[in-house]
Amino acid sequence: MIWGNAVRKVGMVAAAAGMVLFVAGCGGEDDGAGKENAGPQLTAAQVDKEIGAAAGAAGFTKASFDTVKPKLKDCMINWAADEPGKKADPAKSYADTLAALVKAGWGKGETTKKGTTDVQILKKGAWTVRAGSDLGPGIKMVAFAGVLETRECTELYVGELGK
């Protein structure tokens, strides 16, 4: 279904655009030595794997497209569920994914709910992940967008996403 694939990609581009706004508030004065950044540093591949394991256990599969620019692969991840609307209960699968991430050591931050849209901030080490779902009528979306909050990555975000 070409239209469905195009709409999903547009949704991910919108999520990536939202990350630009999110990243604008990251880093700056923090050199990565704060107490939230203490402990072993996770790589982007490890973050993607943890999200994939939690989402996979909840019944989601990862979409085949990736919206992260190559230069940002070490500092940013995007994980989108492929056709979450085909799940019997995608809201339960999303909640189960979040619960599994918390069990894996991700700290819950701010939650924003508006209508059928839910956004949950998760933190682990220097990573901040914005988990989001829109499971109302029509197109359904579940996505996780993460950024590594270090000075080096913040400089890359400003340089690459500002182009």
Residue frames as a rotation matrix with the C-alpha (Angstrom) as fourth column:
MET 1
0.583 0.812 0.000 0.00
0.812 -0.583 0.000 0.00
0.000 0.000 -1.000 0.00
ILE 2
-0.280 -0.767 0.578 1.95
0.764 -0.542 -0.350 3.00
0.581 0.344 0.738 -1.31
TRP 3
0.220 0.425 0.878 -0.22
-0.129 -0.879 0.458 5.61
0.967 -0.214 -0.138 0.42
GLY 4
0.972 0.168 -0.166 0.19
0.120 0.252 0.960 3.95
0.203 -0.953 0.225 3.83
ASN 5
0.246 -0.959 -0.142 3.98
0.969 0.240 0.058 3.81
-0.021 -0.152 0.988 3.44
ALA 6
-0.301 -0.336 0.892 4.09
0.486 -0.859 -0.160 7.45
0.820 0.386 0.422 2.37
VAL 7
0.576 0.584 0.573 1.95
-0.215 -0.568 0.794 8.54
0.789 -0.580 -0.201 5.31
ARG 8
0.860 -0.320 -0.397 4.14
0.507 0.458 0.730 6.59
-0.052 -0.830 0.556 7.76
LYS 9
-0.129 -0.967 0.220 7.26
0.968 -0.171 -0.186 8.23
0.217 0.189 0.958 6.32
VAL 10
-0.065 0.189 0.980 5.67
0.093 -0.976 0.194 11.67
0.993 0.104 0.046 6.59
GLY 11
0.901 0.433 0.028 4.84
-0.017 -0.031 0.999 10.87
0.434 -0.901 -0.021 10.21
MET 12
0.504 -0.790 -0.349 8.46
0.845 0.368 0.388 9.99
-0.178 -0.491 0.853 10.91
VAL 13
-0.339 -0.588 0.735 9.68
0.687 -0.688 -0.234 13.15
0.643 0.425 0.637 9.19
ALA 14
0.392 0.558 0.731 7.29
-0.172 -0.736 0.655 15.09
0.904 -0.383 -0.193 11.43
ALA 15
0.942 -0.106 -0.319 8.69
0.335 0.362 0.870 13.23
0.023 -0.926 0.377 14.43
ALA 16
0.004 -0.997 0.076 12.22
0.997 -0.002 -0.077 14.11
0.077 0.076 0.994 13.29
ALA 17
-0.183 -0.002 0.983 11.16
0.261 -0.964 0.047 17.74
0.948 0.265 0.177 12.90
GLY 18
0.837 0.506 0.209 9.81
-0.110 -0.219 0.970 17.60
0.537 -0.834 -0.128 16.44
MET 19
0.574 -0.712 -0.404 13.21
0.816 0.453 0.360 16.33
-0.074 -0.536 0.841 17.51
VAL 20
-0.247 -0.649 0.719 14.77
0.625 -0.674 -0.394 19.53
0.740 0.353 0.572 16.16
LEU 21
0.297 0.442 0.846 12.67
-0.361 -0.768 0.529 21.49
0.884 -0.463 -0.068 18.65
PHE 22
0.979 0.076 -0.191 13.43
0.124 0.522 0.844 18.98
0.163 -0.849 0.502 21.36
VAL 23
0.274 -0.959 -0.068 17.18
0.937 0.283 -0.207 19.10
0.218 -0.007 0.976 20.69
ALA 24
0.053 -0.242 0.969 17.21
0.176 -0.953 -0.247 22.89
0.983 0.184 -0.008 20.84
GLY 25
0.683 0.260 0.682 16.63
-0.577 -0.381 0.723 22.56
0.448 -0.887 -0.111 24.57
CYS 26
0.913 -0.347 -0.215 19.38
0.403 0.849 0.342 19.95
0.064 -0.399 0.915 25.07
GLY 27
0.189 -0.982 0.018 22.98
0.949 0.178 -0.261 20.33
0.254 0.066 0.965 26.11
GLY 28
0.678 -0.009 0.735 24.42
0.070 -0.995 -0.077 23.79
0.731 0.104 -0.674 25.91
GLU 29
0.295 -0.546 0.784 25.91
-0.859 -0.510 -0.032 24.23
0.418 -0.665 -0.619 29.38
ASP 30
0.756 0.042 0.654 26.00
-0.444 0.766 0.465 20.57
-0.481 -0.642 0.597 30.38
ASP 31
-0.078 -0.871 -0.485 29.33
-0.995 0.098 -0.016 18.85
0.061 0.482 -0.874 29.77
GLY 32
0.310 0.292 -0.905 27.83
-0.381 0.910 0.164 15.41
0.871 0.294 0.393 30.39
ALA 33
-0.677 -0.671 -0.301 29.26
0.034 0.380 -0.924 15.20
0.735 -0.637 -0.234 33.90
GLY 34
-0.257 0.666 0.700 25.94
-0.900 -0.429 0.078 15.71
0.353 -0.610 0.710 35.74
LYS 35
-0.594 0.012 0.805 24.48
-0.564 0.707 -0.427 13.07
-0.574 -0.707 -0.413 38.02
GLU 36
0.539 0.839 0.077 21.89
-0.494 0.389 -0.777 12.05
-0.682 0.380 0.624 35.39
ASN 37
0.663 -0.350 -0.662 24.73
-0.639 0.198 -0.744 11.17
0.391 0.916 -0.092 33.03
ALA 38
-0.168 -0.755 0.634 26.62
-0.946 0.305 0.112 9.08
-0.278 -0.580 -0.766 35.60
GLY 39
0.315 0.231 0.921 27.24
-0.186 0.966 -0.178 5.42
-0.931 -0.115 0.348 34.97
PRO 40
-0.523 -0.559 0.643 28.10
0.460 0.450 0.766 3.51
-0.718 0.696 0.021 31.82
GLN 41
-0.369 0.324 -0.871 27.39
-0.654 -0.757 -0.004 5.33
-0.661 0.568 0.491 28.58
LEU 42
0.215 0.537 0.816 24.94
0.346 0.740 -0.578 3.62
-0.914 0.406 -0.027 26.25
THR 43
-0.903 -0.424 -0.062 25.60
0.059 -0.268 0.962 3.64
-0.425 0.865 0.267 22.52
ALA 44
-0.333 0.796 -0.506 22.90
-0.917 -0.399 -0.025 4.46
-0.221 0.456 0.862 19.98
ALA 45
-0.401 0.139 -0.906 22.90
-0.459 0.825 0.330 0.79
0.793 0.548 -0.267 18.94
GLN 46
-0.906 0.050 -0.420 22.29
0.365 0.594 -0.717 -0.28
0.214 -0.803 -0.556 22.56
VAL 47
-0.671 0.710 -0.215 19.42
-0.375 -0.574 -0.728 2.19
-0.640 -0.407 0.651 22.96
ASP 48
-0.229 0.565 -0.792 17.88
-0.949 0.051 0.311 0.99
0.216 0.823 0.525 19.69
LYS 49
-0.616 -0.075 -0.784 18.29
-0.085 0.996 -0.028 -2.62
0.783 0.049 -0.620 20.83
GLU 50
-0.943 0.278 -0.181 16.64
0.223 0.128 -0.966 -1.95
-0.246 -0.952 -0.183 24.23
ILE 51
-0.381 0.842 -0.383 13.69
-0.744 -0.525 -0.414 -0.23
-0.550 0.127 0.826 22.57
GLY 52
-0.267 0.228 -0.936 13.45
-0.808 0.477 0.347 -3.01
0.526 0.849 0.057 19.99
ALA 53
-0.863 -0.085 -0.497 13.48
0.150 0.898 -0.414 -5.71
0.482 -0.432 -0.762 22.68
ALA 54
-0.789 0.597 -0.145 10.77
0.020 -0.210 -0.977 -3.99
-0.614 -0.774 0.154 24.73
ALA 55
-0.197 0.729 -0.655 8.61
-0.888 -0.416 -0.196 -3.18
-0.415 0.544 0.729 21.70
GLY 56
-0.489 -0.058 -0.870 9.17
-0.618 0.727 0.299 -6.63
0.615 0.685 -0.391 20.18
ALA 57
-0.963 0.135 -0.233 8.08
0.258 0.708 -0.657 -8.34
0.076 -0.693 -0.717 23.39
ALA 58
-0.482 0.824 -0.297 4.92
-0.157 -0.415 -0.896 -6.20
-0.862 -0.386 0.329 23.23
GLY 59
0.181 0.588 0.789 4.22
0.608 0.563 -0.560 -7.36
-0.773 0.581 -0.255 19.66
PHE 60
0.802 0.077 -0.592 5.59
-0.316 -0.786 -0.531 -4.47
-0.506 0.613 -0.606 17.59
THR 61
0.301 -0.766 0.568 8.07
0.904 0.418 0.085 -4.80
-0.303 0.488 0.819 14.74
LYS 62
-0.175 -0.482 -0.858 10.39
0.177 -0.873 0.454 -2.02
-0.969 -0.072 0.238 13.61
ALA 63
0.886 0.435 -0.162 9.54
-0.021 -0.310 -0.951 -0.11
-0.464 0.845 -0.265 10.45
SER 64
0.461 -0.720 0.519 12.11
0.851 0.524 -0.029 -0.51
-0.251 0.455 0.854 7.69
PHE 65
0.450 -0.302 0.841 12.86
0.423 -0.757 -0.498 3.18
0.787 0.579 -0.213 7.11
ASP 66
0.098 -0.503 -0.859 15.28
0.959 -0.184 0.217 5.35
-0.267 -0.844 0.464 9.08
THR 67
0.790 0.298 0.536 15.15
0.465 -0.861 -0.205 9.14
0.401 0.411 -0.819 9.24
VAL 68
0.716 -0.593 -0.369 18.41
0.135 -0.402 0.906 9.74
-0.685 -0.698 -0.207 11.14
LYS 69
0.812 -0.504 -0.295 21.10
-0.524 -0.405 -0.749 11.48
0.258 0.763 -0.593 9.09
PRO 70
0.627 -0.594 -0.504 24.29
0.399 0.801 -0.447 9.39
0.669 0.079 0.739 8.80
LYS 71
-0.348 -0.834 0.429 26.41
0.007 -0.460 -0.888 11.92
0.938 -0.306 0.166 10.72
LEU 72
-0.162 0.382 0.910 23.98
-0.909 -0.416 0.013 11.72
0.384 -0.825 0.415 13.65
LYS 73
0.337 0.375 -0.864 23.84
-0.229 0.922 0.311 7.91
0.913 0.093 0.397 13.95
ASP 74
-0.467 -0.579 -0.668 25.94
0.523 0.428 -0.737 7.91
0.713 -0.693 0.103 17.15
CYS 75
-1.000 -0.001 0.016 23.86
-0.011 -0.704 -0.710 10.66
0.012 -0.710 0.704 18.79
MET 76
-0.350 0.931 -0.102 20.26
-0.875 -0.364 -0.321 10.02
-0.336 -0.024 0.942 17.76
ILE 77
-0.962 0.152 0.226 17.88
0.214 0.934 0.285 7.12
-0.168 0.322 -0.932 17.22
ASN 78
-0.280 0.944 -0.172 14.42
-0.953 -0.295 -0.066 6.80
-0.113 0.145 0.983 15.75
TRP 79
-0.989 0.098 0.106 12.47
0.101 0.995 0.016 3.59
-0.104 0.027 -0.994 16.25
ALA 80
-0.388 0.904 -0.180 9.01
-0.914 -0.402 -0.047 3.41
-0.115 0.146 0.983 14.69
ALA 81
-0.397 0.367 0.841 6.56
-0.044 0.908 -0.417 0.54
-0.917 -0.203 -0.344 14.94
ASP 82
-0.960 0.077 -0.268 5.52
-0.263 0.071 0.962 -0.89
0.093 0.995 -0.048 11.59
GLU 83
-0.367 0.915 -0.171 1.74
-0.258 0.076 0.963 -0.72
0.894 0.397 0.208 11.21
PRO 84
-0.993 -0.054 0.107 0.83
-0.116 0.212 -0.970 -0.61
0.029 -0.976 -0.217 14.92
GLY 85
-0.321 0.947 0.007 -2.85
-0.925 -0.312 -0.215 -0.33
-0.201 -0.075 0.977 14.00
LYS 86
0.023 0.297 -0.955 -2.83
-0.581 0.781 0.229 -3.97
0.813 0.550 0.191 12.93
LYS 87
-0.923 -0.327 -0.202 -2.29
-0.008 0.541 -0.841 -5.09
0.384 -0.775 -0.502 16.54
ALA 88
-0.162 0.907 -0.388 -5.36
0.748 0.369 0.551 -6.29
0.643 -0.201 -0.739 18.44
ASP 89
0.855 0.376 -0.358 -4.74
0.519 -0.603 0.606 -3.71
0.012 -0.704 -0.710 21.19
PRO 90
0.171 -0.868 0.466 -1.97
0.571 -0.298 -0.765 -1.27
0.803 0.397 0.445 20.17
ALA 91
0.406 0.008 0.914 -2.55
-0.549 -0.797 0.251 0.91
0.731 -0.604 -0.319 23.25
LYS 92
0.946 -0.077 0.315 -1.80
-0.217 0.571 0.792 -2.07
-0.241 -0.818 0.523 25.52
SER 93
0.608 -0.766 0.210 1.27
0.773 0.509 -0.380 -2.94
0.184 0.393 0.901 23.42
TYR 94
0.176 -0.508 0.843 2.50
0.070 -0.848 -0.526 0.67
0.982 0.152 -0.114 23.75
ALA 95
0.629 0.118 0.769 1.90
-0.712 -0.310 0.630 0.65
0.313 -0.943 -0.111 27.53
ASP 96
0.945 -0.297 0.140 3.66
0.216 0.883 0.417 -2.73
-0.247 -0.363 0.898 27.80
THR 97
0.389 -0.832 0.395 6.63
0.643 -0.061 -0.763 -1.33
0.659 0.551 0.512 25.85
LEU 98
0.224 -0.262 0.939 6.92
-0.443 -0.885 -0.142 1.63
0.868 -0.384 -0.315 28.22
ALA 99
0.844 0.147 0.515 6.64
-0.534 0.311 0.786 -0.65
-0.044 -0.939 0.341 31.26
ALA 100
0.812 -0.579 0.067 9.40
0.583 0.807 -0.092 -2.92
-0.001 0.114 0.993 29.91
LEU 101
0.193 -0.760 0.620 11.68
0.328 -0.546 -0.771 0.06
0.925 0.352 0.144 29.32
VAL 102
0.421 0.014 0.907 11.12
-0.743 -0.569 0.354 1.29
0.520 -0.823 -0.229 32.87
LYS 103
0.963 -0.055 0.264 11.88
-0.113 0.807 0.580 -2.23
-0.245 -0.589 0.770 34.13
ALA 104
0.562 -0.790 0.246 15.12
0.768 0.388 -0.509 -2.09
0.307 0.475 0.825 32.06
GLY 105
-0.154 -0.690 -0.708 16.22
0.915 -0.369 0.161 1.01
-0.372 -0.623 0.688 33.96
TRP 106
-0.578 0.040 0.815 14.72
0.481 -0.790 0.380 3.87
0.659 0.612 0.438 31.95
GLY 107
-0.720 0.296 -0.628 13.46
0.503 -0.401 -0.766 6.62
-0.478 -0.867 0.140 34.24
LYS 108
0.061 0.837 0.544 10.06
0.974 -0.168 0.149 8.11
0.216 0.521 -0.826 33.51
GLY 109
-0.929 -0.291 -0.227 9.88
0.324 -0.938 -0.122 11.84
-0.177 -0.187 0.966 32.99
GLU 110
-0.558 0.723 -0.409 7.11
-0.536 -0.689 -0.488 14.14
-0.634 -0.053 0.771 31.89
THR 111
-0.641 0.493 0.588 3.99
0.703 0.685 0.192 12.65
-0.309 0.536 -0.786 30.30
THR 112
-0.683 0.475 -0.556 1.77
-0.530 -0.845 -0.071 14.64
-0.504 0.246 0.828 27.98
LYS 113
-0.630 0.576 0.521 -1.63
0.704 0.707 0.069 13.38
-0.328 0.410 -0.851 26.83
LYS 114
-0.530 0.520 -0.670 -3.87
-0.521 -0.823 -0.226 15.26
-0.669 0.229 0.707 24.46
GLY 115
0.353 0.740 -0.573 -6.77
-0.934 0.249 -0.255 13.45
-0.046 0.625 0.779 22.86
THR 116
0.999 0.034 0.017 -5.44
-0.031 0.991 -0.128 10.21
-0.022 0.128 0.992 21.40
THR 117
0.383 -0.922 0.050 -1.81
-0.063 -0.081 -0.995 11.39
0.922 0.378 -0.089 21.49
ASP 118
0.981 -0.179 -0.069 0.48
0.099 0.167 0.981 10.29
-0.164 -0.970 0.181 24.30
VAL 119
0.372 -0.924 0.090 4.10
-0.143 -0.153 -0.978 11.41
0.917 0.351 -0.189 24.77
GLN 120
0.984 -0.146 -0.100 6.31
0.138 0.282 0.950 9.98
-0.110 -0.948 0.298 27.53
ILE 121
0.418 -0.905 0.076 9.85
-0.711 -0.378 -0.594 11.15
0.566 0.194 -0.801 28.26
LEU 122
0.965 -0.225 -0.132 12.29
0.261 0.829 0.494 8.41
-0.002 -0.511 0.859 29.29
LYS 123
0.524 -0.840 0.142 15.88
-0.773 -0.539 -0.335 8.92
0.357 0.065 -0.932 30.48
LYS 124
0.914 -0.402 0.057 18.81
0.325 0.808 0.491 6.59
-0.244 -0.430 0.869 30.95
GLY 125
-0.104 -0.995 0.000 22.35
0.905 -0.094 0.415 7.82
-0.413 0.044 0.910 31.34
ALA 126
-0.671 -0.222 -0.707 22.85
-0.007 -0.952 0.306 10.73
-0.741 0.210 0.638 28.95
TRP 127
-0.894 0.394 0.215 20.03
0.311 0.197 0.930 9.54
0.324 0.898 -0.298 26.67
THR 128
-0.518 0.842 -0.152 16.59
-0.342 -0.366 -0.866 11.11
-0.784 -0.397 0.477 26.53
VAL 129
-0.920 0.310 0.240 13.92
0.377 0.530 0.760 9.24
0.109 0.789 -0.604 24.57
ARG 130
-0.534 0.831 -0.158 10.59
-0.727 -0.546 -0.417 10.73
-0.433 -0.107 0.895 23.61
ALA 131
-0.879 0.357 0.316 8.12
0.426 0.885 0.187 7.86
-0.213 0.299 -0.930 23.26
GLY 132
-0.606 0.691 -0.394 4.99
-0.638 -0.718 -0.278 8.83
-0.475 0.084 0.876 21.40
SER 133
-0.785 0.446 0.431 1.80
0.578 0.778 0.247 7.26
-0.225 0.442 -0.868 20.20
ASP 134
-0.526 0.782 -0.335 -1.29
-0.781 -0.599 -0.173 8.38
-0.336 0.171 0.926 18.39
LEU 135
-0.982 0.133 0.131 -3.71
0.155 0.974 0.167 5.48
-0.105 0.184 -0.977 18.40
GLY 136
-0.301 0.915 -0.269 -6.95
-0.340 -0.366 -0.866 7.24
-0.891 -0.169 0.421 17.59
PRO 137
0.625 0.622 0.471 -9.08
0.251 0.411 -0.876 6.76
-0.739 0.666 0.101 14.48
GLY 138
0.918 -0.257 -0.301 -7.29
-0.382 -0.376 -0.844 6.69
0.104 0.890 -0.444 11.14
ILE 139
0.286 -0.910 -0.300 -3.51
-0.080 0.289 -0.954 6.43
0.955 0.297 0.010 10.89
LYS 140
1.000 -0.021 -0.012 -1.98
0.015 0.171 0.985 4.95
-0.018 -0.985 0.171 14.03
MET 141
0.353 -0.931 0.098 1.60
-0.195 -0.175 -0.965 5.70
0.915 0.321 -0.243 15.08
VAL 142
0.955 -0.285 -0.080 4.03
0.136 0.180 0.974 4.49
-0.263 -0.942 0.210 17.75
ALA 143
0.518 -0.820 0.245 7.55
0.252 -0.127 -0.959 5.93
0.818 0.558 0.141 17.67
PHE 144
0.751 -0.441 -0.492 10.58
0.507 -0.093 0.857 6.44
-0.423 -0.893 0.154 19.90
ALA 145
0.601 -0.585 0.545 13.02
0.236 -0.522 -0.820 9.25
0.764 0.621 -0.175 19.18
GLY 146
0.781 -0.364 -0.507 16.14
0.565 0.066 0.823 9.50
-0.266 -0.929 0.257 21.30
VAL 147
0.641 -0.639 0.425 19.00
-0.146 -0.646 -0.750 11.94
0.753 0.419 -0.507 21.66
LEU 148
0.236 -0.703 -0.671 22.32
0.941 0.339 -0.024 11.63
0.244 -0.626 0.741 23.42
GLU 149
0.938 0.210 0.275 22.75
0.137 -0.956 0.261 14.75
0.318 -0.207 -0.925 25.51
THR 150
0.216 -0.928 -0.304 26.46
0.820 0.003 0.573 15.50
-0.531 -0.373 0.761 25.31
ARG 151
0.190 -0.233 -0.954 28.27
-0.209 -0.959 0.193 18.63
-0.959 0.163 -0.231 24.18
GLU 152
-0.814 -0.581 0.001 29.62
-0.152 0.214 0.965 16.82
-0.560 0.785 -0.263 21.11
CYS 153
-0.537 0.688 0.488 26.20
0.833 0.524 0.176 15.60
-0.135 0.501 -0.855 20.05
THR 154
0.378 0.687 -0.621 24.58
0.537 -0.709 -0.457 18.98
-0.754 -0.161 -0.637 20.69
GLU 155
-0.244 -0.552 -0.797 27.10
-0.414 -0.684 0.600 20.56
-0.877 0.477 -0.062 18.33
LEU 156
-0.955 -0.076 0.287 26.29
0.193 0.576 0.794 17.92
-0.226 0.814 -0.536 15.72
TYR 157
-0.104 0.991 0.080 22.53
0.905 0.127 -0.406 18.48
-0.412 0.030 -0.910 16.13
VAL 158
0.360 0.214 -0.908 22.88
0.051 -0.976 -0.210 22.21
-0.932 0.029 -0.363 15.61
GLY 159
-0.509 -0.685 -0.522 25.20
-0.499 -0.259 0.827 21.72
-0.702 0.681 -0.209 12.63
GLU 160
-0.975 0.060 0.215 23.32
0.192 0.721 0.666 18.91
-0.115 0.691 -0.714 10.87
LEU 161
-0.228 0.973 0.033 19.68
0.936 0.228 -0.267 19.60
-0.268 -0.030 -0.963 11.68
GLY 162
0.096 0.210 -0.973 20.06
0.136 -0.971 -0.197 23.31
-0.986 -0.113 -0.122 11.00
LYS 163
-0.863 -0.497 -0.096 20.88
-0.050 -0.105 0.993 22.61
-0.503 0.862 0.066 7.32
